[in-house]
Amino acid sequence: MRLVRVGETTSEVGRDVRAALTSWGRGDAVAGGVALLGVRVPGFGSAVEAVVLLPRGVLVVIGVDLPDPAMRLEAPLEDRWRVDGWPIARPDGPVNPAANALGATAAVAAVVRDKQPRPVPVGTVVAVGPYVSRVDQPAADRERGVRILHPEPMTLLAVARELAAHSRPSPIDELRRVLAVLHPATTLTDEDLLAEGFPDGLSPEAGAERTTILPLIPGRPTPPPPPAKRRPRLWPIAAVVVVALLLVVGIAVAVSADDTSARAPGGPGAAAADAVAFAGRGTASSADCAAHTDGEVKAWLERNGCARLIRGRFEATTTGRRAAVLVGVLRFTGSTSAAELRTVLDRPGAGTVLDQAAEGVAWPDGLTPPFQSALKAAGSEGNSVKLVQVVWVDQPSTPDDPVLREIAARAMRLTLAG
């Protein structure tokens, strides 16, 4: 862990935070990463104890000083705190000392979202002191990626490993874009960052991304792709194959026209798309995520909420055919919420993001894509969950259509601003 002192501590317990981070030592043998101490976050307005940039996540650390040491702290995010059964009274400040913690995290998450193509998880740590033996925190707050604790070295390390669990580490070039906003005067070299566990962007692990194709029909699993066939490697066998092909080539040419006309476009005999062209057809953004979803997804969002929902419409063209594509991105302030929603989406018929047509916003050119029969896919991007729906515009869609599957996979790489 490389410590960079940007500003002074913002609380007395901030000294314990710095001592805990220092104890991890330099390099990635324990944790790795870069901790910006006392940094002022753009869009938040004040400094925080630390922004810890780990290879697989980001922690925003806020310091809160209690009136006295405590054996037990009851610390809900949206209600009054109690120390050993007594409510905290602060006539000069908020009843809840951590009231601004999520605001700081949202500001850091916005920077990460803007500067990294696939944002890493951003979690919140509220460090309390001078000493607390036990912290009682509601499960719902923990699910939002928030941890309230006394900053001992191993406790803070355990939280870092729990919240910073992205599927791929951030390459150096992406990290530098974030550093350029949070600490433009940094003097860290690429060698420094490599030593802290950030790859140079050339490793296969740096490009890993998880995507799941969801069932088209509730309860009906999507058929797995056929297993790859092993290619014969012996020259004698290859020679036999060549001779056989020469013998039948005349027959193949004679029947090729009939065979082509017998296969329906997009059916099982169709080849996967060689090239897909996407044309944007408008976007929409809303903080009321549940209002634009349905099924179990809607019910889950009504209970848990999300930071923002961004919906993008696209028309995809490939092999002379047109498909309508709806991309929905649900952004969260904590990685735990995104992971929980993914478990909901993995269930057949869990629901999805609604097209704007359900709200009276028609598609351009008079299109009416039948998204109720669309192929659906879901993927994770740091603190975000991405849902893709793809349907043919002028022909029926099937769940085993390899071209639709390819369009969905490529749509996962589209970036929506907002």
C-alpha positions in Angstrom: 0.0 0.0 0.0 1.5 3.3 -1.1 0.4 6.2 1.1 0.2 9.7 -0.5 -0.4 12.6 1.9 -2.5 15.1 0.1 -4.0 17.0 3.1 -4.3 16.8 6.9 -6.5 14.4 8.9 -10.1 15.5 9.1 -10.7 13.8 12.5 -8.8 12.5 15.5 -9.5 8.9 14.5 -7.8 9.7 11.1 -4.5 9.1 12.8 -5.6 5.5 13.5 -6.7 5.2 9.8 -3.2 6.2 8.6 -1.5 3.9 11.1 -3.6 1.0 9.9 -2.8 1.6 6.2 0.9 2.2 7.0 1.0 -1.2 8.7 0.2 -3.0 5.5 3.5 -2.0 4.1 4.4 -1.1 0.5 3.8 -3.5 -2.4 1.0 -6.0 -3.0 2.1 -8.7 -0.6 -0.7 -7.7 1.9 -3.1 -5.5 -0.1 -1.5 -3.3 -2.7 -3.0 -0.1 -3.9 -2.6 3.7 -3.4 -4.2 5.6 -0.5 -4.8 9.3 -1.0 -4.8 10.8 2.5 -6.8 13.9 3.3 -7.9 14.3 -0.4 -10.6 16.7 -1.4 -13.2 15.0 -3.6 -14.6 17.0 -6.6 -18.3 17.3 -6.3 -18.3 16.7 -2.5 -16.8 20.0 -1.3 -14.8 18.8 1.6 -11.8 16.5 2.4 -12.1 12.8 3.5 -9.7 10.8 5.5 -8.7 8.7 2.6 -9.6 7.4 -0.8 -8.0 4.0 -1.1 -7.5 3.0 -4.7 -7.1 -0.8 -4.7 -6.4 -2.9 -7.8 -10.0 -4.4 -7.6 -12.0 -1.7 -5.9 -12.1 1.7 -4.2 -12.7 2.5 -0.5 -13.8 6.0 0.6 -12.9 6.4 4.3 -14.7 8.9 6.5 -13.6 9.7 10.0 -16.1 10.2 12.9 -15.0 11.2 16.4 -17.2 9.9 19.2 -17.5 11.8 22.5 -15.9 9.0 24.5 -14.6 5.4 24.0 -17.5 2.9 23.7 -18.1 -0.7 24.3 -21.1 -0.8 21.9 -22.1 1.5 19.1 -25.5 1.3 17.3 -24.9 3.0 14.0 -27.7 3.0 11.4 -27.0 5.2 8.4 -30.4 6.9 8.5 -31.2 7.2 12.2 -29.7 8.4 15.4 -26.6 6.7 16.7 -26.4 5.3 20.3 -23.3 4.8 22.4 -23.8 2.1 25.1 -27.5 2.7 24.8 -27.4 6.5 25.0 -28.3 8.6 21.9 -25.5 10.9 20.6 -26.5 14.6 21.0 -24.7 17.0 18.8 -26.2 20.5 18.9 -23.6 21.7 16.4 -24.1 19.0 13.8 -26.3 16.2 12.5 -27.8 13.6 14.8 -26.2 11.0 12.6 -22.4 11.7 12.4 -22.1 9.6 9.1 -24.9 11.6 7.3 -22.5 12.7 4.6 -20.6 9.5 4.1 -22.7 8.3 1.1 -22.4 11.7 -0.5 -18.6 11.4 -0.5 -18.8 7.9 -1.9 -21.2 9.0 -4.7 -18.8 11.8 -5.6 -15.9 9.3 -5.9 -18.0 6.8 -7.7 -18.9 9.5 -10.3 -15.2 10.1 -10.9 -14.5 6.4 -11.3 -17.5 6.0 -13.6 -16.4 8.9 -15.8 -12.7 7.8 -16.1 -12.9 4.0 -16.3 -14.7 2.1 -19.0 -15.8 -0.6 -16.6 -15.9 1.0 -13.2 -14.7 -1.0 -10.2 -16.7 -1.3 -6.9 -16.7 1.7 -4.6 -17.3 1.0 -1.0 -17.7 3.2 2.1 -15.8 2.9 5.4 -16.8 5.0 8.4 -13.9 4.9 10.8 -15.0 5.6 14.4 -13.0 6.3 17.5 -11.3 6.9 19.9 -12.2 3.2 20.5 -15.2 1.0 19.9 -15.4 -2.6 20.9 -18.5 -3.5 19.0 -20.5 -1.9 16.2 -24.1 -2.9 15.5 -25.0 -2.1 11.9 -28.3 -2.9 10.1 -27.9 -5.6 7.4 -29.5 -3.3 4.8 -26.7 -0.7 5.3 -24.0 -3.4 4.9 -25.7 -4.5 1.7 -25.2 -1.0 0.4 -21.4 -1.5 0.7 -21.0 0.5 3.9 -18.9 -0.6 6.9 -18.7 1.2 10.2 -15.7 0.1 12.3 -12.8 1.1 14.6 -9.9 1.2 12.2 -7.6 -1.6 13.4 -5.1 -2.9 10.8 -6.6 -6.4 10.3 -10.2 -5.2 10.6 -9.7 -2.6 7.8 -7.8 -5.1 5.7 -10.7 -7.6 6.0 -13.2 -5.0 4.8 -10.9 -4.0 1.9 -10.8 -7.6 0.7 -14.6 -8.0 1.1 -15.6 -4.8 -0.7 -12.9 -4.6 -3.4 -13.7 -7.8 -5.3 -14.0 -6.8 -8.9 -13.5 -9.6 -11.5 -10.5 -7.8 -13.0 -7.8 -5.5 -11.7 -7.7 -1.9 -12.9 -4.9 -1.3 -15.4 -2.4 1.5 -14.9 -3.8 3.7 -17.6 -7.3 3.6 -16.1 -5.9 4.3 -12.6 -4.0 7.3 -13.9 -7.2 8.8 -15.3 -8.7 8.6 -11.8 -5.6 10.0 -10.2 -5.5 12.9 -12.6 -8.8 14.1 -11.1 -8.3 13.2 -7.4 -4.6 14.1 -7.2 -3.2 15.8 -10.4 0.2 16.5 -8.8 1.0 12.8 -8.2 4.6 11.7 -8.8 3.9 8.0 -8.8 5.7 6.1 -11.6 4.4 3.1 -13.6 6.9 1.0 -11.6 5.4 2.2 -8.3 1.9 1.2 -9.5 3.0 -2.2 -10.9 4.5 -2.9 -7.5 1.2 -2.1 -5.9 -0.7 -4.7 -8.0 -2.0 -2.7 -10.9 -1.4 -4.5 -14.2 0.0 -2.8 -17.3 -3.2 -3.5 -19.2 -1.7 -6.3 -21.4 -2.6 -9.3 -19.2 -5.7 -11.3 -20.0 -6.9 -10.8 -16.5 -7.2 -7.1 -17.0 -9.8 -7.5 -19.7 -12.0 -10.1 -17.9 -15.7 -9.4 -17.8 -18.6 -11.6 -16.8 -21.7 -11.8 -18.9 -24.7 -14.1 -18.5 -27.3 -14.8 -21.2 -30.7 -14.9 -19.5 -33.6 -17.3 -20.5 -36.0 -16.0 -23.1 -39.0 -17.8 -21.7 -39.5 -18.1 -17.9 -38.4 -21.5 -16.7 -36.8 -22.4 -20.0 -33.0 -22.4 -19.8 -31.0 -21.1 -22.6 -29.3 -24.0 -24.5 -25.6 -24.2 -24.0 -23.4 -23.5 -27.1 -22.3 -26.7 -28.9 -18.9 -28.1 -27.8 -16.0 -27.2 -29.9 -14.9 -29.9 -32.3 -11.3 -31.1 -32.2 -9.6 -30.6 -35.5 -7.7 -33.6 -36.9 -4.0 -32.9 -37.0 -2.6 -35.9 -39.0 -1.7 -35.2 -42.6 -3.0 -38.5 -44.0 -6.4 -37.8 -42.6 -6.3 -34.2 -44.0 -5.4 -35.6 -47.4 -8.4 -38.0 -47.4 -10.6 -35.1 -46.5 -9.3 -33.0 -49.4 -9.9 -35.7 -51.9 -13.4 -36.3 -50.6 -14.2 -32.6 -50.9 -13.0 -32.5 -54.5 -15.3 -35.4 -55.3 -18.4 -33.9 -53.9 -17.8 -30.2 -54.7 -19.9 -30.5 -57.9 -22.8 -31.9 -55.9 -22.5 -29.2 -53.3 -22.6 -26.5 -55.9 -25.7 -28.0 -57.5 -27.7 -28.1 -54.3 -26.4 -25.0 -52.5 -29.2 -22.7 -53.8 -31.9 -25.1 -52.6 -30.2 -25.5 -49.2 -29.9 -21.7 -48.7 -33.5 -21.0 -49.5 -34.6 -23.8 -47.1 -32.9 -22.2 -44.1 -34.9 -19.4 -42.4 -32.8 -16.3 -41.6 -31.7 -16.3 -37.9 -32.6 -20.0 -37.5 -30.4 -22.7 -36.2 -28.5 -22.9 -39.5 -27.5 -19.2 -39.5 -23.9 -18.2 -38.8 -22.9 -15.9 -36.0 -22.6 -12.2 -37.0 -19.3 -11.2 -38.5 -19.9 -7.5 -38.1 -22.5 -5.6 -36.1 -23.2 -1.9 -36.6 -24.9 0.0 -33.8 -26.8 3.2 -34.3 -28.0 5.2 -31.3 -31.7 5.8 -31.0 -31.8 7.9 -27.8 -31.2 7.6 -24.1 -33.1 8.3 -20.9 -31.9 8.7 -17.3 -33.8 8.5 -14.0 -33.1 8.3 -10.2 -36.4 6.4 -9.8 -35.0 3.0 -10.9 -38.0 0.9 -9.8 -40.5 2.9 -11.8 -38.9 1.8 -15.1 -38.6 -2.0 -14.4 -40.9 -4.9 -13.8 -41.1 -8.3 -12.0 -38.8 -9.3 -9.2 -36.3 -6.6 -10.4 -38.9 -3.9 -9.7 -39.8 -5.4 -6.2 -36.1 -5.6 -5.3 -35.4 -2.0 -6.4 -38.4 -0.7 -4.4 -36.8 -2.2 -1.3 -33.2 -1.3 -2.0 -33.1 1.5 -4.6 -30.2 2.4 -6.9 -28.3 5.6 -7.6 -29.4 5.9 -11.2 -30.9 4.0 -14.2 -29.7 4.8 -17.7 -31.5 3.4 -20.7 -30.2 3.4 -24.2 -31.9 2.5 -27.5 -29.9 1.2 -30.4 -30.6 -0.3 -33.8 -28.1 -3.1 -34.8 -27.5 -4.1 -38.4 -25.8 -7.4 -39.3 -25.9 -9.8 -42.2 -28.5 -7.6 -43.9 -31.0 -7.8 -40.9 -32.1 -5.3 -38.3 -32.4 -5.8 -34.6 -33.6 -3.5 -31.9 -31.4 -3.3 -28.8 -32.3 -1.9 -25.4 -29.4 -1.4 -22.9 -30.2 -0.6 -19.3 -27.5 0.3 -16.7 -28.3 0.3 -13.0 -25.7 2.1 -11.0 -25.1 1.6 -7.3 -22.9 3.2 -4.7 -21.7 -0.1 -3.3 -20.6 -3.4 -5.0 -22.7 -5.5 -2.7 -26.0 -4.1 -4.0 -25.0 -4.8 -7.6 -24.0 -8.4 -6.7 -27.3 -9.0 -4.9 -29.3 -7.8 -7.9 -27.3 -10.1 -10.2 -28.5 -13.1 -8.1 -32.1 -11.9 -8.7 -31.6 -11.6 -12.4 -30.2 -15.1 -12.7 -33.6 -16.5 -11.8 -35.9 -17.3 -14.8 -38.5 -14.7 -15.5 -37.1 -12.3 -12.9 -38.1 -9.2 -14.8 -36.1 -6.5 -16.6 -35.8 -2.9 -17.6 -38.8 -1.5 -19.5 -38.5 0.2 -22.9 -39.5 3.8 -23.1 -42.4 2.8 -25.4 -44.2 1.7 -22.2 -44.2 5.3 -21.1 -45.4 6.8 -24.4 -42.0 7.5 -26.0 -42.1 5.8 -29.4 -39.1 4.5 -31.3 -37.9 6.5 -34.4 -39.1 5.5 -37.9 -42.3 3.9 -36.6 -40.6 0.8 -35.1 -42.4 -1.2 -32.5 -39.8 -3.8 -31.3 -41.5 -6.7 -29.5 -39.2 -6.8 -26.5 -41.5 -9.2 -24.7 -39.9 -11.9 -26.8 -36.4 -10.5 -26.7 -33.2 -12.4 -25.9 -31.9 -11.1 -22.6 -28.4 -10.8 -21.2 -27.0 -9.4 -17.9 -23.5 -8.4 -17.0 -21.5 -6.7 -14.1 -19.4 -3.6 -14.4 -18.0 -2.6 -11.0 -20.9 -1.0 -9.0 -23.2 -1.3 -12.0 -25.4 -4.0 -13.5 -26.0 -4.0 -17.2 -29.1 -5.5 -18.9 -29.3 -6.0 -22.6 -32.4 -7.0 -24.6 -32.2 -7.9 -28.4 -35.0 -8.7 -30.7 -35.3 -8.9 -34.5 -37.4 -6.0 -36.0 -38.9 -7.9 -38.9 -38.8 -11.6 -38.0 -39.5 -13.9 -35.0 -36.8 -14.2 -32.3 -35.7 -17.5 -30.8 -33.5 -18.1 -27.6 -31.0 -20.2 -29.5 -30.4 -17.7 -32.3 -26.5 -17.4 -32.5 -26.7 -14.0 -34.2 -28.9 -12.5 -31.5 -26.5 -13.9 -28.9 -23.6 -12.3 -30.7 -25.4 -8.9 -30.9 -26.2 -9.1 -27.1 -22.5 -9.9 -26.3 -21.3 -6.9 -28.3 -24.0 -4.7 -26.9 -22.5 -5.4 -23.4 -19.5 -3.3 -24.5 -21.6 -0.2 -25.3 -21.1 2.7 -23.0 -24.0 4.9 -21.8 -23.2 8.4 -20.5 -25.1 9.7 -17.5 
